[in-house]
């Protein structure tokens, strides 16, 4: 099944999540990953999304998705109410990273965090040679239309986890269509971490 998944980060997350798990996806977008996990792994899926248009797409797929801003916290969910909380390609877009991560760790036994690596060599080179904000495969936006509020690298995230007493269970480094395990802070376009507290 994993061979049929187009996005590499979705393939990695699909491989991490156990069948029948309770999963909360924060910033689930149009629900592509949740739908796949629901249909193929029989998870109990719940999503939270800010975009009303994306929520309509989720509902069309039969997904349970609430309209909400994850920067406000997850007060309606009890502690450890999910096996996994997914925060994939949305952490760099939230205003209150500490709050969102702490809330995700509170309501989930494990948290899956995926983000673009802003320290990829192409981004560094563009900044060095052209003096411009990087636009790369994993960072396709210009400075004026990017949804990203936080520009972090793999090293930044690992340092954040160490400072906050967060345990990293596993790390997955992604290139363009394949893993990027050699010098990931330089060569990985994206990273997926599984963390717990």
N, C-alpha and C positions, 0 to 999 in steps of 0.2 A: 504493500500500500504506500509506503513512504516514497517509493520511486515515482508515484504519480503526482506528488505534491510539487507545485511549481516553485514556490519560494523556499529558499534554503533555511531561513529562520523558522518557518512554519514546519519544515521537515524535522528540524532539531527539536522543536517544542513537542511535536507529535510523538517523537521517540521518547521524550522524557515522561509524558503523562501516562499514568497507568489506567487501563480500562475501568470504567465504572466510577471514576473519581468525581468529586465535587469540584467544579472549576469556576472561578470568578475572573472574568477578563475585563480589566480596567482600561478603558479607551479601546473598545473592541472594534471600532470602525464599522464596516459593513458586515462583520460577523463571519468572514470567510474561514478563519481558523476555528472559531467556536462551532460552526456548522460541520466542518470536517471531523472535529473531535466528537461531536454529538452523534453523527451518523456512523462513524467507523470504530469509535472506542466506547460508545454508550455512556459518555460522561453526563453528569447532571450539570448543565450549562447555565450560567448567569452572566450577563454583560452589563457594563455601565458605559454610556457613550454620551458625549455632549452634543454632537451634531444630530439634529432631528432628521435630516435626510438619510444619514447612515442608519439611524434607528429604524426607519421605514424599510430599508433593505434587509435589516436583521429580522424584522417581523415577517416579511415576505418569505424568509427562509424558515420560519417557525421557531425562531429563537426568542427567549425571554431576556429582554434588554430594557434597562431603566434609563431614563434621561437624567443625567446628573453630572456634576462637576466634581471630579475626584479630589480636587484641591480642597473641597469642603470636608473631607474625611469620609469614613465609612461607618458612622455611628449606628446605622440601622442593622449592622451585622454583628452577631456575637463573636467572641474570641474563638479562634480555631474552627470556624464554621465551614471552611473549605479545605480540601486537600492541597489545592494549588490556586494561587492568585497569579494571573499573568499581567505583566506590565511591559508589553512588547512594543517598541517604537513609539512610546508615549511619555516615558519618564523625562526625556529632555524637553518636553513641551509643557510640563506642569510648572506652576509657580512655586509650590511648597514641597520640594523634593523630600525633605526630612519627614514631614507629616505624611505624605503619600506612602513612602517606604515603610514607615512605622505602622501605619494603619494596615497596609498589605501584610506585613509580618504578624500583626495581631490577629487578623481574620483568617490567615492561611497558614497551614503547616509548613508549606514551602512556597516561595515566591520565585517566579521566573521573570527575569528582567532582561530585555533585549534593547540594544541601542546602537546607533551608528558611532563608529570610532572616529572622532574628530582629529586624531593624531595619525591617520593613515598617511603614508608617504606622499600620495598625490596631493592631498590637502596641504601638507607641509611645503611641498615644492611650489604649488601655485601661490601660496602666501609669500614664500621666499623670493621667487623669481618675478612674479607679476605684482606683488603687493596688494592682492585682491582677496576678498573673502572666498574661500574654496567652494567650488561647485564640482562634485564628483558623483560617481554612480550611487553611492549611499547617501550623499548630501546633494540632492538635485535642485535645491532652491537657491535663489539669489538672496543677498542680505536683506532686501526690502520685502520679500514675500515668504520668508521661512517661518514655519510654525515653531521652530526650535528656540527655546529661551536659554537653555543651558548647553554649553559646548564642552563635552567631556570626552576623555579618552579611556581606554581600558585601564591604564595605570591609575587615573583619577578615581575610577569606580572601585578598584581594589583597595586603594588608600582610604576611601570613604567607608567601606565595609570594615576595615581594620580599626579606624577611629571610632566607629559606632558599635563595635562589638558584634558585628553581623558575621555569621559563619557562611563561607562559600562552600557549597556542596559539590558543584561542578561548574566548569567553564567550557564554553564552546566558542571558537573563533572562526568567523566566516569570511571567505573571500568572495569573488564573483563566481558563484555556482559550485564552490568546493570549500572544504575546510582550509584555514590559514593558521596553522599551529606554530610556524617558525616566526619568531619575533612578532607576536601578534599585535603589540601596540604600534608597530610600524606597518605591518602588512595586512592586518584584518580590516575589512570594511565595516563589519558589524560584530557584535559580541552578544552571546546569550549566557547569562549566569543563572544558576539555581542557588538561592540563598535561604537561610533560616536564622532564627534567633533563639 
